[in-house]
């Protein structure tokens, strides 16, 4: 250490007579007297609110000594409430920090990072009113184009979000356009009660389960802005304020955990059997006994996403054995493809609810309409919790028209299932990929046992994207939505070249 440097530094600081009440940021990278380098100062560094920003450049000479005409700066430093000393290599910063300590300035501290690191650090401190746990979880990964005003390149085969590959028929679009033009008043709030849509949904639910038309009515239905809003309402109704936690079996739809975390609700996770993806029921039962706060809601998907399997007999028996103080949420987003529903069991299980959506088989992903079927008392709570006017008028009309034309819209399912089975058959001989059985409009692909997962799945996903196919990359596997016959043929060819 150059003690002349330290001595000179201390003398300058001790001459301080100026009083400042602002933090001081010192960039130790500038004028580094050991390396003789000059790194540019980030322009944003001069815009940190409430701080005086001092690079060494212009304050010290090439040898690191303080320049005599900069004494006023050091007077300000000496009396500042907080001094942050950056380090690039760390050597100069440590010398500067030690100098400050010798001078009796206890507010100095070493910050081992770059300007951008400090900005993040400072920003987090500035916004301390935000819950710190919200920075620790990963948000849902949206469609590749969701963060821009530009649509996804139509030349891409978009097999990553389990949507229908088919848009609404032109005659239905024309009907919706006429409704918008002649019926919907844009200056008026939408129907906040959803009564007409609820009645139509109730009839469809009864029909889809092979039950009498009066089995369900509007009092059994709550409509949401996609199933996501309904999931959030269920979480608020059961677990908020430390009242409980939720149980999920991973891998599964990530929004259950994400929405719970945004509300500060603990998430208890168990695994799945590697062979057929059944929930680890022993672990789930143990979790119910040990969870604190107690589990108040169990979320399952039937069939599950991303693994495409329906609930097993063992899982159903376990769910039926759960006490009435635990809500069982069964997400049937893919019912129209699996034709396997548990709606009829709601009559015997008032603590069960079923979620469905118009975003898949009904081709209304852009309109964001989901619904919940359950006991009237549960539904009445969801109606209290949900936001007012939660669905735009156009979405309400779209869902109604879709149900009224369900025979037309759902007629494409047969082709999707045929294409799914063909894709599974063709991929069954792939040298490194294993395709598991599917009960829905997508397939789940993983690597065969003799291949390492390290980077291989990511490389496959990236290669497919570069050639024009978007699929969903997940930990341990790939999820591929069934598209049109042409899209599936291109995807199969591209996978065959890997």
N, C-alpha and C positions, 0 to 999 in steps of 0.2 A: 504494500500500500504506500502511496506517495503522501507522507505525513505533512509535507509542505502544502500540498493541495488541501488536506483536511484543515490545517491550521488557517490557511487563507479563507477557506469556506466558513469556518467558525467565526473568524474575525468579522467577516462581512455580515453574518447573521446577527452577531452581538451588537453591531452598530444600528440595528433596526430601531426606528422610532415611529414607524408608520403602523397604524392599527387597521386591520382588515377583518371582515367577518364572513369570508367566503372560503370554500375549500380550494386547495391548490393542487393541480395535477402536473406532475413532472415526468417528462418522457426521457428516461435514461438512455434511450437508444441514440439520441442525437448527440453529435460531438463525442462519440465514444472514443476516448483517448487511448484505449488499448488496441482497438481495431482500426481506428482512423477512418471509420465509415460515416457516411451521411445518408440516413434513411429519410424519405419524405414524410412529413407529418400528414396524417389523414385529415382532410378538410373538415370532416364532421367533428373532429376533436375540439375545434374552436366553438362548437355550438352546444357544448354540454351545459345545461341550464345551471346558473348559479355558481359556476366555477371559473377560476382564473387558470388559464392553460399556459404552462411554461415549458417549451422545449429547451434542451440544453443549447441548441444552436442559437447563437446570438446572445447567450447569457455567459457562455464559457468560450475560451479560445480553443484552438486546435489541441492544446495539451490538457484541456479540462479545467483550467483555472478560470475563476470568475472575472469577468470584464469589469473594470472600474466604473464604467458609466451605467452599469446595470444595478447599482446598489438599491435603488428604490424597489426593484422587483423582489429582492431578497428581504427587504424590510417588510414587504407584504407577506412573504412566505413565513417569516419568523412569527407572525402573530395570527396566522390563519388557524381556524378551528380544526382543519383536517388537511393533511398532506398525503397525497398518494404518489409513490415513486414507482414508475414502471420499470420493468427490466426486459431488455431484449436478450442479451447474452447473460444478464444477471450480475456481471462483475461490477460495472459502473454503478448500477442501481444500489448494490450493497454498500459500496463506498459512500454514495450520497446519503443513504439511510443512516449509516454509522456516523457520518459527519453531523447530521441533524441531531442524533442522539447525544453526541458529545456536546453539542451546543445547548443541550437541555430542552430540546423541543420534543415533547412526548406524543404529539399528535401525528407524527409521521408513521407510515406503514408501507410495507413493500407489497406491491400488487404484481404478481408474476403473470402478466398477460399483455396482449396487444391493446391498441386503442379500441378496437371493436369489442374485445373482451370486456374492457372497462365500461364501454357504453352499455353493454348488456347488463353488467353488474350494477351500474348506476341506475339504469332504467328499472331493474327489478326493485331496487331500493326506493326509487321514486314512486312506484306503483305498489307500495306495500299493502294497500287496501285490497289487492287481489289475493285470493286464497292461494298459498304457495303450492298446494298439491295439484293445482290445475296445470302447472308447467311440467308435471311428471308423467302424464299419460299421453298416448298417441291418439290423435283424432281419427275419425273414419276417413279412409282414403277414397275420395270421390272419383267420378268419371274423369278421364284424362283431360277433358276440355272444360271442366266445371269452373276453372278459375280464369277463364277468358271469355271474351264476347264472341269468339269464333267457334263455329261448330266443329265437331270432329270431322276430319277428312272422310268424306263419304266413300272413298276408295278403300278405307280400312274395313276389315271384317271385325266388327265390335262384339266379341264373344267374351266379354269380361264382367258384365253386370246382370246377367240372367233376365234380361228383357226379352220380350217377344221380338223376333226378327222382322215382324210384319207390322207396318203402320195400319191405322184404321182405314177401312175401305173408303173410297171417295164419296160414296153416297151418304155414309154416316158423317164424314167430315162436312159435307154440304149441309146436312141437317143441323149440325152444331153451329155452322157459320150463320145459317138463317136464324137460329135461336138467339145467337149473340146480337145479330143485327136488329131483330124485331121484338125480342122479349126482354133480354137482360138490360137493366138500367145501370150503367156504369157508375152513376152518381149515388146509387143506393147500396147500403150494406147487403150482403147476401143473406139468404135464409139461415138464421142462427139455430133453428131447431132441427133442421134436416128431416122433418117428419116424412115427407114423400119418399126420400131416398131410404130412410130406415125401413119403411114398410116394404119397399121393393126388395131390399136386402134380406129382410126376414123371410119373405116368400122364397127367395133363391136359396137361402140356407136350409130351410126345411126341405125343399125340393132336392138339393144336392145330397142330403143325408137319407133320402128315401122316406121322409116322415110326412105326416099329414100337414096340410098347408097352415093349420092353426097352431102348430107346435111352437113356433116363435112369432113374436110380434115386435113392434117398434120399441117396446120397453126393454127388450133383450139386446138392443143394438146401440152402440156408440160409434160415431164416425170421426175419424181423425185426419189430420194433414199427413197422410202416409201412416204406416204402422208405427213409425218412430214417435209421433206425438202420443199415440196410445200407450206405447211402452213407457214413455216418460210420465204420463198420467198415472199409470199403474204403480210406478216406482214412488211417486209423490204420495199416492194413496196408502201405501203399505209401509214404506221404510224410511221416509224422511225424518229428520230431526233425531237421529239415533234410535229410531224405533225398530230397525231391523236391517238385515243384510240380504243379499240375493245369492242364489246358487246357480251356476252354469257349468256345463260340461264342455270343455274345449277339445278340438276346435268347434266353434259354432258362430252364429251371427254376432259380430263384434259389437253391435250397437247396444246390446243389453248392458255390457260392462261399461262401455263409454258413457252412456247416459247416466248410469248409476254413479260413476265417478264424478261427473259434472255436478251431481247433486250431493256429493259427499257421502254417498252410500257405499259401505264396504261390499266387495265382491268376493265370494268364496268360489274357487274354481277346482274342479276335479277333472281327471283325464278320461280318455275313452279307450276301450279295447282296441289294440292295433289291428286285429283281424277283421272285425265287423263293426267297429266304431260304437259299440254299445257303451253307455255311460258306466263308469266304474262305480257300481252301486254300493259296494262296501265302503268305499271312500266317501261317497255321498252321504251314506247313513251316519258315518263317523262325524262328518262335517256338521250335520244337523244337530248332533249332540254337543259338539264343542264350540260352535260358532258363537261369538260374542261381539256385537249384538246378535240375537238369534236370527236364523233364516226365516224371513217372512214371505219370500217369493222364490219359486223355482221356475226358470225359463228353459223351455225345450222347443226344438223345431221339428216338425213332423210333415215331410221329411227334412232332415237336418241339412243346413248349409254350413260348410262346403262339401260334406261327405256324402250327401245324396241318399242317405238311408233313412227308412221309417223307424219309428219307435218299435222296439222289440217287445215280446210278451212280458219278459222280465222287467223291462223299464215301465211298462204300463201297470203291472202289478204293484211295483214300488210306488208309482205316482198315486194309484188308487188307495194305497195304505197310508198316505201322508195325512197328518191331522188337519182338522178344519181351520186351524189358525195359520196355515201356510197356503198362500195363493199359488195355484199351478197355472202358468201361462203357457199355452200350447200354440205355437206359431204355425199356422197352416198356409203360409204364403204360397206354397207350391201345390196346394190341394188339387187344383184343376188338372195337374199332370199326374199326380199319384192316385187320385180318386180314392184316397184313404183318409177318412175324416173321423174325428172323435166327437162330433157335434151331439150325437144322440146320448153320449155319456154325461153331458152337462146337466141333464135332468136329475141324475143321481149324485152329482158332485157340484154343489153350489159354490165351492171354493175353486172351481176350474173356470177359466175363460179361454176363448179361442180367438186368435188374431188372423185376419185375412187381408188381402190387398187387391187392388185393381191394377197394380203395376206390372204384373207378369202376364198371365194368360189373357187378361182383358185389354192389354195393349195401351194402358193409360199411365205409363210411368211418368210422363211429363205433367200429369195433372195432380199427382200426389194425393191419392185417396185410399185410406185403409179403414177397416172396421173391426170392432170387437163384439163378440157374442158372449153373453153371460147372464147370470142371475140378475133380475131387475134391481136388487139392492146394490149390487156391485156396479152395474151400469149407471145407476143414479149418482153414485159417487164420482164416476168418471165424467159425467155431465157437469158436475159442480167444478171439477178440477180443470177441465179443458178450457182453452182460450175462447172468448166469444168470437163469433163470426170466423171460425177457424178454417173454413173452406171457401175459396172464391166461388162466385156464382157459376163460372164456366166449368169448374171442376165438378160441382154438384150436378149440373146438367150433363156433363160428360159421363159421369158414373151412372146416372139414370138411363141415358140413351144406351150405354154399354149393356146394362142388364136387360133392357128391352130388346136388344139385338144379340143376346148371348148365344143363340144358336149359330149365328153367322160368325161371331168373333171366336168362339171356342172350337169352331170346325177345323182350325189349323193345328189343333193339338195332336191329332192322329199322325199328321206328317212329322211333327216334332219328335214324337215317340219312335216312329219308324227310323228317322234319321239318327236319333240317339242310339238305338240298338245297333244300327249299321256302323256307327262310329266306334262303339265299344268292340264290336266284332273285328273290325279292321285293325284296331290298335292292340288287340289281344296278342298279336305276334310281334309287337315292337320289342327290339332287343333290350332296352333299358327302362321302358315305362310300363307300369302296371295300372290297369284301369279297373276300378271297383264297380260293382253293380250300382245302378242308379234307378231311383223312383221318381225322378223329376226331369226338368228341362236342361240339366247340365250334367257333366260328368266330372268326377274327381280322379285325378291322375297323380301317382306318386312313383318314386323310383323303386326298381326291384331291389331286393335285399342285398345283392352283391355290388351295389353301386353306392358310392358316398353321396350324401346330400350337399356336401360343401360346394356351393356355387353352381352346381349343375342345373338345378331348377331355375335359378336366376338367369343363367346363360340361355336356357331353352326359351324362357319368356322373352328375353331381349332379342333373340334371333327371330322368333316369330313376329315380334313387333316390327323389327326392321324389314321383314318381308311382307307385312301388311295385316297380321292377325293380332288383335288384342285379346289377351287372356288374363286371368287373375292369378297373380303369384302370391302364394300363402306359405307360412312356415310348414314345411313337410310335404307340400303338394301343389298341384296346379288345378284350378277350376276352369272348365271350358264350357261356356254356354252353347247350347245347340242352336245353330243358325239356319239359314236357308240351305237347301241342298248344294248350291254353288259355293257358299261360304264354307260349309263342312268339307267339301271336296278339296278346296284350296288348303284348308287347315290340315287335313289328313296328309296331303302331299308334302306340306312343309314339315310336319312332324316326322314323316318318313325319311326325310333327308337329314335328320339330326342323328 
